[in-house]
């Protein structure tokens, strides 16, 4: 093969290798990338154990950038300069947190979502000096400061801009937590030991009770078995009763009639309520009637006493009258006891009856006489003789009264 061709190919290979190496340096090196255009943010931590240049920065477990620089802050703590990929968006409700594995693995800065936004802070003097020392990145800080005033609370969904200064937290170290809890753990172990001792004592006491009352416990167990057997027998009997289709049908009818029974009971209760209300009303009326009696009780009792005395006197008089009547004293007594007086009264009554029979014709004649006088009044005087009358109750046909009719 021609030597010039070989040299040409070697030269092309060297140039390609250098070109690829430059691209890799630009993509993965610590110098600012000219291809991806990543942006810088500043994070302040009170403590940053294990954070060095190149420490990965993650969000939801995905790598989004790396630490570019770590230095002390003038106000205390550590300022971490992080380089974030250009296509990753961070928000103010996401807080950076330094965390490490339990077994002392690599440290990582993890962005964790919170419920509240972090206030916008002005960069620390050390961060400003670092930015000015980098020359061309001073304009980035100026753009960040124009986005918000120090202490201003942004919206949770507001995006973190390049050059913003963010407060971060440090996840507690499990070994440090255990160390802080050493005293509490000692007390807890001591309390557990005391509890174990008490449980052991309780078990011993229970064992003693069981040994001393073995016969009683056996008797209780036997009675319990007997009670369980009786209960099982009762349940079998209940099952036999409930299992009968007729009984189930009757129970179903009873359950169906319960609403009607409740309605009837409600109606009965309402009737009883009405009756009791009427009785109450009558009692109130009776109270209104007896109240005046109670107020005038003494006067009424006095009147009853006087009436009783008068009735007693009247009964005495009637008793005396009856005694005299029975003994034949007085006119009425003689009338009741003397037969001659009775016979005389009977004879007088008969005479009155005879006189009455004899007076009947006379009364008939008097009636005829008065009728005749009424018909012929001329028989009694001169006027009757002058003015003739036909003897009827109506005037004559040629009289003045007839003419007037």
C-alpha positions, 0 to 999 in steps of 0.5 A: 500500500502507498505510504501516503495513503497510510499517512492520510488515513492515520491523519484522518483517524487522529483528527476524528479522535480529537474531534470526538474527544472534544465533543465528549469533553464538552458534553461531560466535562466541568467546563460550561457546555456550548451545546446544551446551554445548561443553567446555574442555580445557587443552593444554601445549606446549613451543612453539606456532608459529603457534597463535592464537585460532581455530586449528582442532583436528582429530581424524582430519582432522575439525574438532572444535573451535578454540583459545579462548585462548593464553598463556605457562605459569609453568613454561615453554612455552605453555598452549593453551585448546581448546574441543571440541564437546560430542559429541566424545569424546577419550581419554588415548591421543590426544596433541595435536600442533601441525603445519603444512603444508610451504609455510607454510600454516595451523597445526592442532592434530591429536589423534594416537593413541598406544600409551600413555596420558598421565599426568594432570597438575594445571593450571599456575598460569597455567591456574588463574588463567585459569580463575578469571578466567573466573568461572563455569568454576571448577567445571569445573576442580574436577570435572576435578581430582577425576577423578585425582591428578597423575602418575596413569597412566589407562587408555588408553581412559579419556575426557578430562574437561572441564578436564583438563590434557594434554601435547602435542607439536610436529611437526618443521618440515621446513625446520628438519629440513633445516637441521639436516641441512645439515652431514650433507647436505654430507658426503653430497654430498662422499661422493657426489662422491668415489664418482663420482670413484672410479667414473670411475677404475674406468670408465677402468681397465675401458676400458683393460683392454678395449682392451688385451685386445680379441682375448682378449675376442673369443676368449672371446665366440667360445668362449662362443658355441661352448659355448652351441651345444654345450650347446644340441645336448646339450639337443636330444639329451637332449630326443630321448632323453627324448622317446621314449615307451619311454624315458619308460616305462622311466624311470617304471618305474625311478623306481617301482622305486627304493623297492623298491631302497632297501628291498633296499639297506637289508636288504642293509646290515642283513645286512652289519651283522649279518655284521660284528657276527658277525665282530667277535664272532669276532675278539673270541673269537679275541683271547681265544684268542690272548691266552693264546698270546701270554702263553705264547709263549716256553714254547710255542716252547720246547716246539715246539723240544723236540718238533722235536728229538725228532722229528728224533731219531725220524726219524734212528732210523727212517732207520737202521732202514730202512737196516739193513732194506734191508741185511738186518741184524737178525732182521727184516732177515733175514726180509725178505731171507732166502727160507729163513726165509720158506719155513720160516714158510710150512711152519710155517703149513701144519703148523698148518693140518693140526694144526687139521684133525686136532683138529676130530674130537677137539674134536667128541668132547670136546663129545659127552663133556661133554654126556654127562657133563652128562646122566649124571653118575652115570658119574663117581661113587657118587652117580650110581650111587645116584641114578638119572637119566633122562639128560635136563637136566630132573629126573624126573617123580617127583622132589622137585623135580617135586613142588615145581613 
